[in-house]
C-alpha cells in the first residue's frame, strides 16, 4: 500500500541519522491509519531533538503537526505563524497574498 511504501522510504532515510528531516507531502494518498503512523514517527523525531521541515498542502496537518508555519505566496514568505496564531483562515490569506500576515519576530 502507499502508506507502507512511504513508511519504508522514511525508515531508509532515517537510517543515516540525520539532524534535519524534510518531508514533502508525507501523507498524500494514504489512509487514516497510515497517516497516524507517519505522524507518530514525526513526533518521535522531534522528541529526539531532530528538526523536521514538513511541506504539506493539508492545512489541518500543518496546524496539528507544526510549531511554526511559513506560508509561501509567489515564491516568497507570505506569513509566518506560531501554532497559536495558525488558523486555516490566516494560512489561506497568507498563501493567497490577500492580507498582511503576521511574521514572528526572532
C-alpha positions in Angstrom: 0.0 0.0 0.0 1.0 3.6 -0.4 1.3 4.1 3.4 3.7 1.2 3.7 5.8 2.5 0.8 6.1 5.9 2.5 7.0 4.4 5.8 9.7 2.3 4.2 11.1 5.3 2.4 11.1 7.3 5.6 12.7 4.5 7.5 15.5 4.2 5.0 16.2 7.9 5.1 16.3 7.8 9.0 18.9 5.1 9.0 21.6 7.7 8.2 20.9 9.6 11.4 20.0 13.0 10.0 19.7 16.0 12.2 17.2 17.6 9.8 14.4 15.7 8.0 12.5 17.3 5.1 9.1 15.6 4.4 7.3 16.7 1.2 3.6 15.7 1.4 4.4 12.6 3.5 0.7 11.6 4.0 -0.6 12.3 0.5 -2.7 9.5 -0.8 -2.6 7.2 2.2 -5.3 6.0 4.6 -6.0 7.5 8.0 -4.3 4.7 9.9 -1.1 5.1 7.9 -1.3 8.9 8.4 -1.4 8.4 12.2 1.7 6.2 12.0 3.6 8.8 10.0 2.5 11.5 12.5 3.8 9.3 15.3 7.2 8.9 13.5 7.3 12.7 13.1 6.6 13.2 16.8 9.3 10.7 17.7 11.8 12.6 15.6 11.0 16.0 17.2 11.1 14.4 20.7 14.6 13.1 19.8 15.7 16.6 19.0 15.5 16.4 15.2 14.4 19.3 13.1 11.5 18.4 10.8 10.6 20.5 7.8 7.1 19.5 6.7 5.8 20.5 3.4 2.0 19.9 3.1 -1.0 21.2 1.2 -3.2 20.0 4.0 -3.7 22.9 6.4 -5.1 20.8 9.2 -2.0 18.7 9.0 0.3 21.8 9.2 -1.7 23.2 12.1 -1.7 19.9 14.0 2.0 19.0 13.4 3.9 22.3 13.4 5.4 24.6 16.0 5.9 27.2 13.3 4.4 27.6 9.8 5.7 29.6 6.9 3.3 30.2 4.1 4.6 31.0 0.7 3.0 33.3 -1.9 4.5 33.6 -5.4 7.8 32.1 -4.1 8.2 34.4 -1.1 7.2 34.1 2.5 3.6 35.5 2.8 3.3 34.9 6.5 5.0 33.2 9.5 2.7 31.8 12.2 3.2 30.2 15.6 0.9 27.3 16.4 -1.2 29.7 18.5 -1.6 32.1 15.5 -2.2 29.5 12.9 -5.8 29.2 11.7 -7.0 27.9 8.4 -8.2 31.4 7.5 -4.9 33.0 8.4 -2.9 30.5 6.5 -5.1 30.7 3.4 -4.9 34.5 3.4 -1.1 34.4 3.6 -0.9 31.8 0.8 -3.2 33.9 -1.4 -1.4 37.2 -0.6 -4.8 38.8 0.3 -3.8 40.1 3.7 -0.9 41.3 5.7 0.0 38.2 7.5 1.8 38.3 10.8 5.5 37.5 10.8 7.0 36.2 14.1 10.0 38.1 15.5 13.1 36.0 16.1 
